[in-house]
Amino acid sequence: MPNAIVAGDNWGAVLAAAVAIYAVGFVIYGALFSKLWMRLSGYTGEQLQPHRWKMALSPIMPILTAVGLALVLKWARVDNLAMGVVVAAQVWLFLVLPTRLYSFVYSPEKSGLLMMDAIHLLLGLLIGGAIIGGWR
């Protein structure tokens, strides 16, 4: 019964999507644009040092994202890669982006940081939607 609740028979797809979503974040924030993120966020390495323990929590976000996306795709009766991508893009546009905009609108955050985060979240959802929607 637990399989039917979240992802049908697609727990492998959910796990693969979570790993892919995590990888997108690693590539953007770790491998390619870590210095840009530091500059845009206004933090120094020394300022972030006391918060490094939070990195242990980082797998939670892509896991929850993949499970949530699997639920939405199941409810939408998505059964192919293309529709997985389309529905994931809609989730990003109508739920994720507006939520992310709160921080930008109500803080002195730089627009570049919003763009970086928005692109990261969009790519993660598109890849997750493709994996979950196309997995057979």
Secondary structure, 3 states (H helix, E strand, C coil): CHHHHHCCCCHHHHHHHHHHHHHHHHHHHHHHCHHHHHHHHCCCHHHHHHHHHHHHHCCHHHHHHHHHHHHHHHHCCCCCHHHHHHHHHHHHHHHHHHHHHHHHHCCCCCHHHHHHHHHHHHHHHHHHHHHHHHCC
